[in-house]
Amino acid sequence: MNTITIILSTARDNNFTSRIADIVRAHVAGKGFDVQFVDIKDFLFGKTMTLADNPKEVALWAEIVAKSDGVIFVAPEYNHTYPGELKILLDSLTQEYAGKPAGIVSVSAGDYAGVRMVDALKILLHTLGFRLANRSVNVGNVQTDINEGRITKHLNTVLEEMKDLQK
Ligand SMILES: Cc1cc2nc3c(=O)[nH]c(=O)nc-3n(C[C@H](O)[C@H](O)[C@H](O)COP(=O)(O)O)c2cc1C
């Protein structure tokens, strides 16, 4: 696994998830992986689009996916699920994701640390053909309590699983 794509999965203004995505990005790069960082605010299609519609934004996303040996989603929990903009982005492709290892980092303001979002996102990623790491990184109380050591420790276990999942 050489190239890992990290997706900051919310475009909400002043979101806290970007702080966690920055920690994830620095840690993954520090472990020697090539990192492609996607800030979803640069991929806001505004409506469902696929490659069949032939928009250049989807073609660019397809290029990023093609170059990815693995994908880490850093996503907040919104109403017990993942942000709508992530659904629209992921829906734009299908077989391009097949067999790619994926990991999830959940973020929330509360004690449950986004675990309901993890379950919802796992269903979508499984449907799209990703190979999912069983464990995830779960960051709760993000507005008051970011524990970088804990995040990177759990991220290491996810990265190990992703390596094992690679074809
Ligand atoms: C539309 C919306 C829905 C939310 N729903 C939840 C939720 O279901 N569970 C939760 O723990 N936090 C929820 N939150 C709070 C987020 O966890 C909080 O905003 C946190 O900072 C992570 O999101 P952010 O990256 O947008 O800041 C919600 C926030 C928004 C904006």
The ligand as an SDF file (V2000), in Angstrom:
LIG
                    3D

 31 33  0  0  0  0  0  0  0  0999 V2000
  -26.3260   18.8920   10.8540 C   0  0  0  0  0  0  0  0  0  0  0  0
  -25.6130   18.3900   12.0660 C   0  0  0  0  0  0  0  0  0  0  0  0
  -26.0140   17.2150   12.6550 C   0  0  0  0  0  0  0  0  0  0  0  0
  -25.3340   16.7040   13.7630 C   0  0  0  0  0  0  0  0  0  0  0  0
  -25.7090   15.4960   14.2800 N   0  0  0  0  0  0  0  0  0  0  0  0
  -24.9500   14.9450   15.2640 C   0  0  0  0  0  0  0  0  0  0  0  0
  -25.2030   13.6080   15.6990 C   0  0  0  0  0  0  0  0  0  0  0  0
  -26.0700   12.9160   15.2110 O   0  0  0  0  0  0  0  0  0  0  0  0
  -24.4300   13.1080   16.6820 N   0  0  0  0  0  0  0  0  0  0  0  0
  -23.4010   13.8220   17.2360 C   0  0  0  0  0  0  0  0  0  0  0  0
  -22.7210   13.3140   18.1210 O   0  0  0  0  0  0  0  0  0  0  0  0
  -23.1370   15.0860   16.8380 N   0  0  0  0  0  0  0  0  0  0  0  0
  -23.8740   15.6510   15.8600 C   0  0  0  0  0  0  0  0  0  0  0  0
  -23.5780   16.9210   15.4010 N   0  0  0  0  0  0  0  0  0  0  0  0
  -22.5200   17.6810   16.0460 C   0  0  0  0  0  0  0  0  0  0  0  0
  -21.1510   17.3670   15.4330 C   0  0  0  0  0  0  0  0  0  0  0  0
  -20.6910   16.1920   16.0520 O   0  0  0  0  0  0  0  0  0  0  0  0
  -20.2040   18.5370   15.7010 C   0  0  0  0  0  0  0  0  0  0  0  0
  -20.5510   19.6010   14.8470 O   0  0  0  0  0  0  0  0  0  0  0  0
  -18.7400   18.1770   15.6060 C   0  0  0  0  0  0  0  0  0  0  0  0
  -17.9880   19.3580   15.7670 O   0  0  0  0  0  0  0  0  0  0  0  0
  -18.3040   17.4820   14.3220 C   0  0  0  0  0  0  0  0  0  0  0  0
  -18.8340   18.0990   13.1740 O   0  0  0  0  0  0  0  0  0  0  0  0
  -18.0850   19.2850   12.3650 P   0  0  0  0  0  0  0  0  0  0  0  0
  -16.8650   18.7130   11.7500 O   0  0  0  0  0  0  0  0  0  0  0  0
  -19.0900   19.7630   11.3770 O   0  0  0  0  0  0  0  0  0  0  0  0
  -17.7110   20.3560   13.3720 O   0  0  0  0  0  0  0  0  0  0  0  0
  -24.2460   17.4380   14.3140 C   0  0  0  0  0  0  0  0  0  0  0  0
  -23.8450   18.6300   13.7010 C   0  0  0  0  0  0  0  0  0  0  0  0
  -24.5030   19.1020   12.5880 C   0  0  0  0  0  0  0  0  0  0  0  0
  -24.0120   20.3530   11.9170 C   0  0  0  0  0  0  0  0  0  0  0  0
  1  2  1  0
  2  3  1  0
  2 30  2  0
  3  4  2  0
  4  5  1  0
  4 28  1  0
  5  6  2  0
  6  7  1  0
  6 13  1  0
  7  8  2  0
  7  9  1  0
  9 10  1  0
 10 11  2  0
 10 12  1  0
 12 13  2  0
 13 14  1  0
 14 15  1  0
 14 28  1  0
 15 16  1  0
 16 17  1  0
 16 18  1  0
 18 19  1  0
 18 20  1  0
 20 21  1  0
 20 22  1  0
 22 23  1  0
 23 24  1  0
 24 25  2  0
 24 26  1  0
 24 27  1  0
 28 29  2  0
 29 30  1  0
 30 31  1  0
M  END
$$$$
